[in-house]
Amino acid sequence: MACVQAVAGALDTVEAHCNTAVTSHTATSVDSALKIAPAITVTWCALPHCSFFAAAQSPAELPLSQRVDYVTAKETVMERFNCLVARFRERVHFAAVVSSGSVLDFGAEVFFACVERRLLSLQAAVCDGGDEAAAPVGSSLPSVSTISVGFPLSRVGIFPSTSTVVSMRRLCGSLHTVKWIPVLHTYDASSLADVGLLSLSDATADASDKSRTKQWTLLLEQLIIERVCQSPVQRRWAIEMLLWSRSFHDAAVRHKAAGAMSADIADAWHKYAIGALSRNPLSTELDTARGDAGSVTRVHLLLTTPPCKGAAHALQVHARSLRRSLPPLPHHRFLAFPRVQYSLWMDKVQTLTAEKSVGAVVLLDCSEKAVTDTLNLVKTHLVGTATQRARLPYLNFVLIGEAAATQRMLQHLPCAAVISSASAFCEMGHASVQQVRLYVSPNWPADLQQDTLLAALTYLKRRGVPHVVAASAAPQRLLLALCNEAVLIARSLPDATVVESAAKEQLGLCLGPFQLMDAYGTVTVATMAADERTRTAAASDAGARAAVTPAHPLESCMRSMAREGLLGARGARGGFYGPAVAMNRGGAAAPLLREAVLSTYVRHHMTPIQVGNRLRAAVLNVACELLTRGEVQLVDDVDLLSMSALGWREETGGVLYQVDQLGADALPRLVEHMTCLASTGSAPHLAPHPLLLRMVAEKVRFANLHDSGLL
């Protein structure tokens, strides 16, 4: 909201200054034979340490009532902004210049309202003494193409204002406006420059020529909509015909084009965009504001729907992981050893061993291609001699890569934090979530342990990467609970597609459990199951062992598939599905699913709701164990992991948030069902976790679990 208020205040100053300049110019040029418009340029810019376009707090983090106020205020301010641009078009040049940070949502609305929109090279804008922690491992100074421009809040129902939608139509046409706005932030800057939405500081003439060749189609569309069509009905018909020409009248086509946006929100966006594009383009600012009251009201209603509330919660848990305050590090040096900078490694090692050298955070690349070189670096130059080992208390090691790849490094380091991805959904918007685990040798001082963990968290926070701190393999354990229960259920069903459809329709997962196993790969899931079996066997608490679902059926299934060459989605022969099936699409289970993995005889029938409840129950038991044992600290973190590792769709808000939203009696009914399954012997492993029983007895929701004192 502060960003909107700042722009509103700036517009007052801009309007007053432009009015004064234009009036002065008119008065002094009455007798002039040649009247030249005053050269006034209004520049809205984002530079290092001046991130004008970046909001300190995402509107999705605001309470619902404030979100509604934000949409109303944004609509008013952007209507005024676009009217000023149109009013002073011949005399004032509005420009937007960006060289640092992304331009998102309201910032993008201001950006696209300007006549000139330029991204400057970051090479020219970098400031002295830049923090090395802000740069990702494996990259030097980021290029301008890494800047994101667009409207990611569309996924939670906070759409661009109606005047911005009209401005976008004039830039790229009605079809591309409706199609691109939900996913514009996912494109790189060079692609946006190619279609004329912005310009780059190093753009070639060819790119400008390409954009000019498309101008005639935009002018023709503008002529039809703004001059030929005389009523909203005619304009709506013309726009719908333009969309129909590209099959965009088909809901399935629209939903696919909307990316991570839920189907309900995508349908609402389509209606909103058509309404905005059909409005009278020649109306005054006051008339337009009155005419758009209905559109704003519809958006208000949309924000209160379960998909929008769930998607907002999903963004909130991402943002909260970056909002957590961290104490300062005892030192401020971050030294990265990415594989792409292998030739510089020895120079960096020398800075660590210099006499004047103080402590540092050492970021080690443990990716598949770098792990061998990194291991040699550790053994030879970091712990190879007594002198090197004496410096270890002053170094905080952060290993970046999958946990399995870091094991050989951990054998040589007394303490290290491991940062690894919590998801297999590289193309679904969840891969950025990282899991942080701390590995410590016995007797290593507690303060040094905390410094190492703090170093990893500081690195991720400065990069803006959402993350979860877990004392165990929390994402893997949640995944195993879901997948193992799916295997157990499918053995009782004639058709395993029932499990897939129930998971997607009842729980709101992006993928069914069997397609999820394909996404991770059968070898990976089998390894997870084996690790969990070892962990459970070593548990000193017999109660803890009994509370965990036995993963033997899942491990056996995965290993038998792997032996037959069925390695999952990335394998040549696929897995439960063929190799050509994308992870983000549903589909019928292949015959191989039933023949090679699951029993084909029917034991009893289960409804989709019953299947969904069993899958949810399995995940809830593990989530409760993670929370009660302190292996995951926050309820929000469990929701974040469920979306990242298991693929709960954003509009669900995550597994625990979803349970709360099902109603006050949802958890008691589920716990009663779990008790029944356990007591009858149908699924003894689904006996409700003691935390669930206490929550039901004391009528506690997951939203206030931490305040209840039950943890």
C-alpha positions, 0 to 999 in steps of 0.5 A: 500500500505504501508503494501506491501512496508514494506513486499517488503523491508523486503524481501530484508533484508531476501534474503540478510541475507539468501544468506550470511548465506547459502554462509558462511555455504557452505564455512565452510563446504567444508571439513566437512563430515556431512553437516547440513543446517544452522538453519535459521528461518524467523518469521513474527508475529503479537503481541499486539502493533505489528500488522504486518498483519493489514493494517492501511487503507483498499485497498477498501478505496483507489481511483480506480487508487490506487486500481489498483496499489495495486493489481499490487504491491501485485502480484509482492511482493507475487510472489517474497515471494513464490519464496524465500520460495521455493528457500530456502525451505531446508535451511530456515524455514519461520514461521508466528505467530499471537496472536493479531488481525485478519489476512486479505487480504494481511496479510493472503497472507503473512501468508499462504506463510509461511511453519509454520502458528500458532495462539498463545493463547491470554492468554499468549500475553495479555499486562498489563493494557489492555483497558477494552473498547476494550473487548465486553460486556459479554466476558472476554479475547477473545479466539484465535478462535475469530481471523479471517484469510482470504480474505474479499476483494475478495467481492470487486474484490481484489483477492489473488495474483495468487501465493497465490492461488497456495499456497492454492491449495497445502494446501487444494486442488483446489476445496477447494481453489476455494470454501473457499477463498471468505468465509475463513474469516467467519470460526473460527480458530479451523475449519481452524486448523482442515483442516490443514491450521494453527495450534493452540497453544493448539492444540491436537494431534488428530487434527494433525492426522486428517490433516495428513490423508488428505495429500495423496489426496493433494499429488495425486492432486499435482502430477497430476497437476504439473507432469502429466499435461504438458500444461495449457490446460491439467491442466485446464481440470484436475482442471475443472474435480475436480470441476465438481466432486463436482458440482462446474461447476454449477453457482448456486452452486458457487454463493451459496458457495460464501456467500455475494459475488455478482454473477458477482464477484463470476463468475469473481473469478471462472475464475481468480482462474482457470487461476491461478491454471492452470499456469505452477508450474515450471516456474521461477519468471520472466516467471510467472510474465510475464504470469500473466500479463493477469490475472492482466489486467483482475482484473484491468478491474473487479475493474472498473465494477459497482458491484466492485465499489459498493462493494468497496463503501460499505466497505468504508462507513463501514470503514469511520464510524470508521475513524472519529476522537473523542476527548479524554474522561475525564476519561478512565475507562470502567466498563461492567456489562454483564450477564455472569459476574453477580457474579462480579457486586457487586465488580464493583459497589463498585469501583464506590462508592469508595471515590477515584473513578473518573468518568467511562463509565458504560456499561449495558447489556440490552439483553432479558435475562439480562434486569431484573437484569440490571434494579434492578442494576440501581434502587438499586445500581446506583440511589437508594439513594441521594448519588448515584444520586449525582454521576450520573454526573461523570458516562456515561451510555451506554445501549447495547440492543434493544431500546424497552428493554432499556425504563425501564432503561431510566426512571431512568437515566438522560442521556444515550446512547443506542447501538442497532443493525441496522439490522436483518441480523445476517447471512448476514454480516450486523448485526455488524452495530450498531445504537447509540441514545442519550436519555437526560432528560430536563436541563441535561448539554450539556457537560455531554450529549456530554461525554455520546455520546462520551463514546458510540462512543469510545467504538464502535470505539475501538471494530472496530464496524461500527456504525451510530449516529441517533437522531431518529429511522432512520433504522426503518423509512427507513424500514417502508417506503420500506415495507409500499410502498410494501404493497400499491403496492401489493394491485394493483397487482395480484401477489405480487412476482412482488414486490419481484423480482423488489426489488431484480432485480431493486434495488439490495436488498438481500431480497424482502420487504415481506421476509424482513418483515418476517425476522424482524417479524410481531409483530416487524414491527407492533410496528415500524409502531405504534411508527412512527404513534405516532411520526408523530401525535406529529410532530409540523410541518404540512409539516413534517407530510405530507411528511411521508408515512402513515403507517396505511395499513402496521400496520393493515396488520402486526397486522392482521397477528400476530393475526392469528399466522403468526409471520414471519420467526421465527414463527412456521407458518411463515409469508408471506413465510413458516418458513423453507425459509431462509432469504438470499434466494428468493422464490415465495410468498405463497398463504397466502400472497395474501389471508390474507394480500393483495387484490387479484384483479387487478387495473392496471399493473406495470412493475418491473422498475415502482415498483422498482422506487416507492420503491426507491422513498419512501425510498429517501423521508425518507432519505432526511427528516433524512438528512435535519432534522439532524437526520442522519448526513452523506450521507454515514450513510444513505447508511450504514443504507440502507445496514444494515436495508433494505438489499441493497446488498453490490455491490450496494453501498447503496441507495443514492450511487446507485442513483448517479451511475444510471446516471446524468439524473436518479434523475431528471427522478425519481423526475419527476415520483414522481411528476406525481404520487403525482399530479394525486392522484395515490400516493400523499405521494410520492411527492418529498421531497423539498431537491430532488427538490433543488438537481435537480434544482442545478444539485447536486448529493448525493456524493457532497450534503454536499459540495453543501450547500443544507443541 
